[in-house]
Amino acid sequence: MFTKTLLVYFILYFLSDFAYGQRDKKFFRTDYNYIETTQGFYKIHTTKQTWAGANRVCALEGASLFYAENRDEANAVISWWKTVQPNVKFAFVGISDIITEGKFETIDGRLVSEVYNQWQRGDPNNLHGNEDCVHLTLSGHLNDYSCDAESHFICKKSLTSLEWNDLCNMLQLGYTYSEDTGKFYKLHTTPLTWTMADTACRTEQTHLAVINNQLEAAYLANFTKSASRRRIKGNYLEGIFHAGFHNTLNKGWQTVRGTPIPSDASLWWDNDVPTEDEHKQCGSMFYTGSLNIVNCATRSLFICEREIDAVRLDARNNLSNMKLTN
C-alpha cells in the first residue's frame, strides 16, 4: 500500500506541469485538431452514425456534437475541413427540432437564430415529414436531414471546457483510482452489448476491465454496488457487467489486451474456467465479483479501466530529466 501511495505521489509531483498544462499546451486528444482562431478542438468522424449515435460518440470522447457559434467559426471549421477531409461533403451538427417540430435548437438548448444559421436555399423543408436533424455542408450551408439516416459528423471540444484528470493523465471523464489495484475505473450505466461496450471504452481511450486476481474482483464487486441503487431504463441483464475478455475470434479465450485469461478457478463462477462455447463468446463479471461468460448480444452495464502504466511512463520520463541528489 505504501509503495502504491508513494508512486501516486511521485506521479502527481512530477506530472503536475504536464497534467495541469493541457489547456496551456492546447492538447485534448491526439485525434482532434486545434484551431487557434476559435479556441476549439475538432474531429471529423468518417465512420457514419445516426444523429443520436453521433451525439453519443462525441460525448464518449469527452466532446459534443459541433455547431458553429457564428460565421467566423463556421468559416474556420470549413477551411480546416476542406484541408483534412475534402471528400466528406456534409456532416451532422448539433442542431435539431426533435423536441418541438419546426423549432430548431442546438444540443444545449439555444435557438438556431442565436448561432450560425445560413440555411441552404429552400431549407428547412422537412422533406417526407421526417427531417428533424441538421447537416452542415462543405459549402457552409445548413440542411435539415433525417435523424435516422447515417452520416459523417463533427465533434468539438472548447479550450475553456477542457478539464484534465491529473492523476489519471487523461481527460476528466469520471474515472476513479484504486490504490489497491493501481488502476482507474469507470462504471457505465447505459446498457450496451459487449461489442458496443468495448467500443465505448476504446472511444474513451481505455478498455473493458480485465480482472486479474481476487483483490481486483473484490474491489470491483464493491465498486459496482451503486448500480443496484440506480433506476436504469432499458431491457438489460441485471447483476452482471461486461468485462474485458472474449473468444470472438474463435482462437481461444483472451483478454482485450491479447493476454491469456486468468487460470485461477476461484475467480470463476462455480470454479468453471471457460472452454469453447459457440453461443457465449464474451466476458462478464457477476455482482459478486465472479467471472462468467455471456452471449455477446446481451445488453448490460460495463466497467472501463485504465492502467497506471501510461502515467508511470510519463513520470519516469520526467524523472530521467532530473538530477537526483542525496
C-alpha positions in Angstrom: 0.0 0.0 0.0 2.8 2.4 0.9 4.6 1.7 -2.4 1.5 2.5 -4.4 0.7 5.6 -2.4 4.3 6.8 -2.9 4.0 6.1 -6.7 0.9 8.2 -6.9 2.7 11.0 -5.0 5.6 10.9 -7.5 3.2 10.9 -10.4 1.3 13.9 -9.1 4.5 15.8 -8.3 6.5 15.2 -11.4 3.5 15.3 -13.8 2.0 18.5 -12.3 3.3 20.7 -15.0 2.3 18.3 -17.7 -1.1 17.5 -16.3 -2.3 20.9 -15.4 -0.7 22.4 -18.5 -3.0 20.7 -21.0 -5.0 23.8 -21.5 -1.8 25.9 -21.9 -0.4 23.3 -24.2 -3.6 23.3 -26.2 -3.9 19.5 -26.1 -7.1 17.5 -25.9 -6.7 14.2 -27.8 -4.3 13.1 -30.5 -7.2 12.5 -32.9 -8.5 16.1 -32.6 -7.2 19.2 -34.3 -6.9 22.6 -32.5 -8.0 25.7 -34.4 -6.4 28.8 -32.8 -8.9 31.4 -34.1 -11.9 29.5 -32.5 -10.1 28.2 -29.4 -11.5 24.8 -30.0 -10.6 21.2 -30.9 -12.4 19.4 -33.7 -12.7 15.9 -35.3 -14.5 14.8 -38.4 -15.7 11.2 -37.9 -15.7 9.2 -41.2 -17.5 6.2 -39.6 -21.1 7.2 -40.2 -23.7 7.3 -37.4 -27.3 8.3 -36.9 -27.7 11.7 -35.3 -28.2 10.2 -31.9 -25.3 7.9 -32.4 -23.1 10.8 -33.4 -24.2 12.7 -30.3 -23.3 9.6 -28.2 -19.8 9.1 -29.8 -18.9 12.8 -29.2 -19.9 12.5 -25.6 -17.9 9.4 -25.1 -14.9 11.2 -26.4 -15.4 14.0 -23.9 -16.6 16.4 -26.6 -20.0 17.4 -28.0 -21.6 17.4 -31.4 -20.4 20.5 -33.2 -22.4 23.5 -34.2 -20.9 26.8 -35.3 -21.4 29.7 -32.8 -21.0 32.3 -35.6 -19.9 32.9 -39.1 -16.2 33.2 -38.1 -16.3 29.7 -36.5 -18.2 28.3 -39.5 -15.6 29.7 -41.9 -12.6 28.5 -39.8 -14.0 24.9 -39.4 -15.0 24.7 -43.1 -11.5 25.8 -44.1 -9.9 23.2 -41.9 -12.5 20.6 -43.1 -11.5 21.2 -46.8 -7.9 20.5 -45.8 -8.3 17.3 -43.8 -11.4 15.6 -45.3 -12.3 17.3 -48.6 -14.2 14.2 -49.8 -16.7 14.5 -46.9 -19.4 16.8 -48.4 -21.7 17.1 -45.4 -21.8 16.2 -41.7 -24.3 16.1 -38.9 -24.1 19.0 -36.5 -25.7 19.6 -33.1 -28.9 21.2 -34.2 -32.4 19.6 -34.4 -36.1 20.2 -33.9 -36.7 16.9 -32.2 -38.3 18.4 -29.1 -40.7 20.8 -30.9 -41.4 20.4 -34.6 -40.2 23.5 -36.6 -38.3 24.9 -33.6 -34.6 24.2 -34.4 -32.4 24.3 -31.3 -28.8 23.4 -30.5 -27.9 20.4 -28.3 -27.6 22.8 -25.4 -30.9 24.5 -25.9 -30.1 27.6 -27.9 -32.4 28.7 -30.7 -30.8 28.3 -34.1 -31.3 32.1 -34.6 -28.7 32.7 -31.9 -26.0 30.8 -33.7 -24.7 30.4 -37.2 -27.8 29.6 -39.3 -27.0 30.0 -43.0 -29.6 27.6 -44.4 -29.4 26.1 -47.9 -32.0 27.6 -50.2 -35.4 26.1 -49.6 -34.4 24.6 -46.2 -35.5 23.6 -43.7 -38.2 21.9 -45.7 -38.9 18.7 -43.6 -38.8 16.5 -46.8 -41.0 13.4 -46.4 -42.0 14.7 -43.0 -39.0 13.2 -41.1 -36.1 15.7 -41.4 -35.6 16.8 -37.8 -31.8 16.9 -37.7 -29.3 19.1 -39.4 -26.3 18.7 -41.7 -23.6 21.3 -42.4 -22.4 21.1 -46.0 -18.9 21.7 -47.1 -20.1 24.8 -48.9 -21.2 26.2 -45.5 -25.0 25.8 -45.6 -27.3 24.1 -43.1 -29.7 21.4 -44.4 -32.4 19.5 -42.5 -32.0 15.8 -42.7 -33.4 12.5 -41.3 -32.1 11.8 -37.8 -32.2 8.0 -38.5 -30.0 8.2 -41.6 -26.3 7.6 -41.1 -23.8 10.4 -41.8 -20.4 11.7 -41.1 -20.3 14.1 -38.2 -18.1 16.6 -36.4 -17.3 16.7 -32.7 -16.0 19.7 -30.8 -14.3 20.4 -27.5 -13.8 24.1 -26.5 -10.5 25.0 -24.9 -12.3 26.7 -22.0 -14.1 23.5 -21.1 -11.0 21.3 -21.0 -10.6 19.7 -17.6 -7.7 17.2 -17.0 -7.5 14.3 -14.6 -4.0 14.9 -13.3 -3.7 11.5 -11.5 -5.1 9.6 -14.5 -3.2 11.7 -17.0 -6.3 11.9 -19.3 -9.3 14.0 -19.9 -11.7 14.2 -16.9 -14.2 11.5 -17.8 -15.3 10.3 -14.3 -12.7 7.6 -13.6 -11.9 6.6 -10.0 -8.4 5.5 -8.9 -7.9 2.4 -6.8 -4.8 2.2 -4.7 -5.4 -1.5 -4.2 -5.1 -2.4 -7.9 -3.2 0.6 -9.3 -5.9 1.1 -11.9 -8.6 3.7 -12.8 -12.2 2.5 -13.3 -15.5 3.9 -14.6 -18.9 2.2 -14.3 -21.1 2.9 -17.3 -24.8 2.6 -16.5 -26.1 2.8 -20.1 -26.7 -0.9 -21.0 -24.9 -2.0 -24.2 -24.0 -5.2 -25.9 -20.4 -6.4 -25.2 -19.1 -5.2 -28.6 -20.7 -1.7 -28.1 -19.3 -1.6 -24.6 -15.9 -2.5 -25.9 -16.2 0.3 -28.4 -17.3 2.8 -25.8 -14.3 2.1 -23.6 -11.9 2.4 -26.6 -13.6 5.7 -27.5 -12.6 7.0 -24.1 -9.1 5.7 -24.8 -9.4 3.0 -22.2 -10.6 -0.7 -22.4 -13.1 -3.1 -20.7 -11.9 -4.0 -17.3 -9.5 -7.0 -17.1 -9.9 -8.7 -13.7 -6.6 -10.5 -12.8 -7.0 -11.6 -9.2 -9.3 -11.9 -6.1 -8.2 -8.4 -4.8 -9.4 -6.8 -8.0 -12.6 -8.9 -8.2 -13.5 -7.8 -4.6 -12.8 -4.2 -5.4 -15.0 -4.2 -8.5 -17.8 -6.1 -6.7 -17.9 -3.2 -4.2 -17.3 -0.6 -6.9 -20.4 -1.7 -8.8 -22.7 -1.8 -5.8 -24.1 1.7 -6.7 -25.7 0.2 -9.8 -28.3 -1.6 -7.7 -29.5 1.7 -6.3 -30.0 3.4 -9.7 -33.1 3.4 -11.8 -31.7 2.3 -15.1 -34.0 2.3 -18.1 -34.0 -0.3 -20.8 -34.1 -4.0 -21.3 -30.8 -5.5 -20.0 -29.4 -8.3 -17.9 -29.1 -7.1 -14.3 -26.4 -8.3 -11.9 -23.6 -8.7 -14.5 -21.2 -6.3 -16.0 -19.3 -6.7 -19.3 -15.6 -7.4 -18.7 -12.5 -7.4 -20.9 -12.2 -10.9 -22.2 -13.6 -12.8 -25.2 -13.4 -15.6 -27.7 -14.9 -13.7 -30.6 -12.0 -14.7 -32.9 -12.6 -18.4 -32.2 -8.9 -18.8 -31.3 -9.4 -19.4 -27.6 -10.2 -17.1 -24.7 -8.1 -14.0 -24.3 -8.3 -10.5 -22.7 -8.9 -7.4 -24.7 -5.2 -6.8 -24.4 -4.4 -10.0 -26.1 -3.2 -11.8 -23.0 -4.4 -15.2 -21.6 -7.5 -15.1 -19.3 -6.9 -15.8 -15.6 -6.4 -19.6 -15.0 -7.3 -19.3 -11.2 -10.5 -21.3 -11.0 -11.5 -19.5 -7.8 -12.1 -16.3 -9.9 -14.8 -18.0 -12.0 -18.4 -18.7 -11.2 -18.7 -22.2 -9.9 -14.9 -22.6 -10.4 -15.6 -23.1 -14.1 -12.9 -21.7 -16.3 -14.4 -21.3 -19.8 -13.7 -23.5 -22.8 -15.2 -23.3 -26.2 -18.8 -22.2 -26.3 -20.3 -21.3 -29.7 -23.2 -19.3 -28.2 -21.3 -17.4 -25.4 -18.1 -15.7 -26.6 -17.9 -12.6 -24.4 -16.8 -12.0 -20.9 -18.7 -10.7 -17.8 -18.5 -10.3 -14.1 -21.2 -11.1 -11.7 -22.1 -8.5 -9.0 -20.3 -10.8 -6.6 -17.0 -10.4 -8.5 -17.0 -13.9 -10.1 -16.2 -14.1 -13.8 -18.6 -15.7 -16.3 -19.3 -15.8 -20.0 -22.3 -14.3 -21.8 -23.7 -14.1 -25.3 -22.1 -11.0 -26.9 -25.5 -9.6 -27.9 -26.5 -9.4 -24.2 -27.1 -5.8 -23.1 -25.6 -5.0 -19.7 -23.8 -2.4 -17.7 -20.0 -2.4 -18.0 -16.7 -1.3 -16.5 -13.9 0.5 -18.3 -10.4 0.7 -16.9 -7.0 2.4 -17.5 -3.8 1.1 -16.1 -1.3 3.3 -14.4 1.4 2.2 -16.7 1.0 5.1 -19.1 1.0 7.6 -16.2 4.1 5.8 -14.7 5.9 6.1 -18.1 5.3 9.9 -18.2 6.5 10.2 -14.6 9.6 8.1 -15.5 10.4 10.4 -18.4 10.2 13.4 -16.1 12.3 11.7 -13.5 15.0 10.8 -16.1 15.4 14.5 -16.8 16.0 15.4 -13.2 19.3 15.1 -11.3 18.6 13.3 -8.0 20.9 14.0 -5.1 21.1 12.6 -1.6 
